[in-house]
Amino acid sequence: MLTYKRSDHLEVIGYSDSDFAGCVDTRKSTFGYLFLLAEEAISWKSAKQSIIASSTMEAEFVACFEATVHGLWLWNFISGLGIVDSIAKPLRIYCDNSAAVFF
């Protein structure tokens, strides 16, 4: 059973990461993301990327894009339910982009 604490300040926070050529069978990159609402996990995913990335940096950008698309859908879905007045802050997503720093 999942239980969540009551919070007056709702905020959706996401985290994403990728692994370039992480699948040992297909050599496709893998990615994952996790979204929190009121500091509790509400959505997560781990999967192979649908495209073949040519570098670590490209795999990280694809993972961040996938997380952003899902995060925006999730933010709009929660807001549209009408069970909360509003989500206090805009969507924040923390992406692992250490490879992008070098370019």
C-alpha positions, 0 to 999 in steps of 0.5 A: 500500500502506498501512502503519501504525506500531506503537503501544502507545497506541492512540487514535481521534481524529476531525476534522469540518467542514461548509460551509453550502450548499456544493453549487453545484447543490443548495445543500445543505450539505456535510460531511467527517470524518477519523479517525486511529488511532495518528496514521494515517488509517483512515477518511474521508468527504466528502458532501452532508448528507442534510437541508437545514440552515437555518444555518451552525450547524445544518450544523456540528452535523449534521456533528459528529453524523455524525462522532460516529455513525461514530466510535463505530461505528469505535471499537466495530469496532476494539475488537471485532476483538480484534487489540488489547488495548484502545484506550487513550483514549476517542473524541475528535472535534474539530468546527468549531463556530465558529458555535455560539460566537456563540449 
